[in-house]
Amino acid sequence: MSKLHHPGNPSAATIVSLTPEDAGWDWTGISVHRLDPGVPLRLTTGESECFVLPLSGSLSVDAAGERFDLTGRESVFTRVSDFVYVGRDTEMTLVSAQGAEVAVPASRCTKPLPPKYGAASDVPVEVRGSGSATRQVTNFGIPGVWDHADKLICCELLTPDGNWSSYPPHKHDLSEPCPVVNEEIYYYRIAGRDQVTPSREGMGYHRTYTTADHEAAGLEPLDETIEVRDHDVVVVPHGYHGPCIAAPGYPMYYLNVMAGPAQDRALAFCDDPVHGWIRDTWTEDDLDPRCPMTSASGPVKGAPA
């Protein structure tokens, strides 16, 4: 198995647990938890800041003497969710009356910040690409939208079945001419036959590779095409990454988690020059009418129901 690929364990209470040490780098990590109805889960952020993001169900978060009630969703394929930011060195308690699944993407940081609530209604939903590369980007935790963070950058991607995303391939690493270095995590959910309920029956694909620019920078060669299923994690230490391909019949979601050594959070990247020309063709092609797929109000007309 690829060292970039970390399968989740859907039957466990902690479905995903990936620390920076597990990934072999310095900044980002993620955990995903199943909350039984009425049973509290206590977590400590330690030297990391995090988001608490419902994947299914709703929950409350108690942190630093404050309580935050998060209206969640049936699944990541039905709605944009509320969330909360929790800073480093903070104890928090998560409780769901009806049960829930919740992602906790995290990054090590130095600046302590208080908790802060994010409303689904304030989250910008963007449609990127065109044709079979059309996808939805839910920008809940990126610079310029959410600036209440020291290092952590997060967004959600929804890709209709049969489409490509993270395309053209791009990089943000120590090789030239990248203006910023970010470690990146992809946490995947794959919808089943009903297009809504996540299931490990379906699959998608994730590509990461290096070129001569990476060799010149002394970075380890990578050449990975990974089959991903529901709850799987792929880490990207460096290299071009993309496309992420949703198989026909199985819509794809992924949560992007990024952070790096720069003082200022930034999303800058460099396209693979071999494929960057694709962007210029998007003005000539129609958007896939299935995008956007979700909003704070629920599924968008034209998206799979």
N, C-alpha and C positions, 0 to 999 in steps of 0.2 A: 504494500500500500504506500502511496505517496506520503512523504513527511509533511506535505502541505495540507493534507486531508485529515480532518478530525470528525469521524461520524458521531452523531448524537446517540443517546440511549433513551428512546421514547418511553420505555417502561419504568424508568427511574424517577424519583422525586426531583433530583437535579439532572435535567436532561442533557445539559451542556455545562461543562466547567473547564474553561480555558484561561489560564493565567499567562502573563508575559513569559514566565519561565517555560511553560508548556509549549509556547509558540517559538521559543528560542530568540526572543528579542526583548525590547526595553520598555514598551509603553502600553500597548493595548491588550485587553482581555474581554471575555464575555462569559456570562453564565445565564442559563435558562432554567426556570423553576416551575414545577407544577404545584399549585396551591390547592390543597383539599378544602372543602367548604368549612369555613369557620376556624381553621387551624392556622395560627400565626406562624410566619417565617421571619426569623430575626437574622439580619445580616449586618456586617460592619464593613465600611468602605476602606478602612485602613489608609494607605498612601495613594488611593485612587479616587477620582470623581466618577460619577456614573449617571446614567439615565435609568429610570424604572419605566418600562414600556410594556403595557398589556398587549399580548398576542391574541388571546381569547379571554373573554370574561372581563369583569370589572373588579376593582380592588381599592382598598385604602392603604395609604403609606403614612406611618408616623415617623418623623425624623426631626431631630433638634427641637423638640417641643411643639412641633406643628403637625397638623393632620391634613392630608391631601386625599380627596376622593376622586378617583380616576374612572371616568366612563370609558369602558373598553369597547370590545367588538365581538361579534360571533367568530370571526377569523380575520386574518390579515388581508383576506381577499374581499372583505365586505365593507370596511370602513377605515377612515383615519382615526387614530386613538388619541385621547389625552395622555399625558406623560408627566413625570416630575424629574427634575435634576436634583441630585444629592451630592454634596461636596465631600472632600476627603475627611478622614478622622470622624466619621459620623456613624452612629448606630441607628438602624431603622428597622421597623416592623411592618411586614406586609400581611394583610388579611383580606380574604375574599369570601363574601357570604355564600356565593353560589359555586365557588371554585374558579380557577383561572390558570392560564399559562402566562408567564411574564419573563421578558428578556431584561437583563441587566448588563448592557454594554458599558465598558469602563476604560479609563486610562489613568496611569500614574500622572501625578501633577504635583506642583509645589504650592500653589495659591489656594488657601481654604476659602470656600464660598458657601453662603447659606443655601438651604433648599429653595427651589422655585418651581411653581406649577406651570405647565404648558397646556393650553386648551387646544383641542383638535380643531376648533373653528378658526384658530389663528395660524394653522400650519399651511404654508403654500404648497399647492400641488402643481407640478410642472409636467408637461408632455415633451419628451425629447425624441430626436431621431425622425424617421419617416419610413413609410412602407413597412417592410418586415423587420425594420430596426426601431419601430415605434415602441416606446415604453413610458411608464409613469414614474416620476421621481417625487417622493414625499419628503420635503426639505424641513423636517422638524428640528434638526439639531446642527445646522450648518452655520458658518460665519456669515454675518449680515442678516440672518434670520433669528438665530439664537446666539447671543453674545455672552450669556451668563455661563461661561465655562473657561477653564484655564487652557486645557489641551484638547479635550474630547470633541470630535466631530462625528455626527451620525446622520444618516438619511436612510429611507426605505425605497426600494425599487420594486415595481410590479411589471412583469412582462407577460403579455398575452401568450397563450399557447401557440407554439410554432414561430415565435419571434425571437430576435437576438437583442441583447442589451450589453452594456459596457463595451460598446463598439462605436468607432474603431478602437482597437487596443491602445492602451495608454499606460504611462508609468509616472511615478513620483518617488524617485530614489536618488542614490548618490551618483548615478551616471549623468553625463552631459546630454542635453542642456537643461536638466530639470531645475526649476527654481525653488523647489521645496521637497523635503523628504517626509513621507508619511508611511508608517506601517498600516496595513489594511486587513480587516477581517470581513469575510462574506459569510453571513449566517443565513442558510437557505430554508424556505418552506416551499413545498411543492403541493399544489392542489390535486385532489383526486378526480374521479370521473364526473362528480357534480360541479366541478370548477370552483368550489368554495371550501370544502372541508379538506385540510391537509392530510396527506396520506403518503406512506412510503412505497405505494404501488407505482407511482409515477417517478420520472427522473428528469434531470437536466444535465447540462455539461458546462464546465468551467475551464478556461484556457489561461495558462501563465507560461511565459517564455522569456528568454534573454537573447540579446544580440551582441555584436562586436562592441557596442558602446558599454555594455555591462562588463565584458571581459577586460576592456581597457581600464575600467574603474576598479578591477580586482574583485568583482562580485561573482558569487558562485553561479555556474551555469544552471538554468532551469528550463525544462521542456516538458510541461505537464498538461494533459487533457484529462480532466477528472470527471467521472460520473458522480453527480450529487443527487441525494434523495432528501426527503423531509427531515429537518433538524440537523443536517450536516453543516460543518464549518470548514471553510477553506481559508488559509492564511496566505497573505502575499507579502513576503519580506522585501522583495524587489522584483524588477522585471516588468515587462508589458503584461497586462492582464485584460482579458476579453478575447473573444466574445463569451458572454454567458448565454446559453441557448436553452430556451424552453421547448421541450419536446411537444409535438402535436398532441393535443388532448389534455395537457398538464400545464396550466398557468404556473408561473414561477414568481416567488417573492424572495428578496434577500435584504437583510439589514446590513448596511455598510458601517463599519466602525473604524475610525482613523485617528491617528495622533502621531506626533513626531517631535524632534528635538527643538524645532524653531520656537522662538519666543512668542510669535503671533500665530494663531490658528489660520491655516490657509488651505484651500482646495485646489491649488494650481497643479497642472499635470501637463505632460507632453504626449501627443499622439505618436504612434509608430509611423514614421514618415512614409513607409511603404503603403499604408492604408489610409492615411489622413485625408486623402482626396475624396473619400466617401462623403465627408460632411458637406462638400460643395454640391453634391447631387440631391440632397434632401429638399432643397427648395423646388425641385422639379417633380417630386413625388408626393402623393397624398399621405396624410397621417392615417394610421390604422384607426378606424372609427371606434374600436373597442377601448381606446384611451381618451381621457382618463378613465380608470376602472373604478376608483373609489373617491369619496370625499368625506368631510366630517358628518354629512347627513346620511351616508350609506352608499350602496352601489350606484354608479352613474349609469344613466340610460345608455344602452349600446354596449355596455360591458357584460360579461357573462353573469347570469343571475344565480 
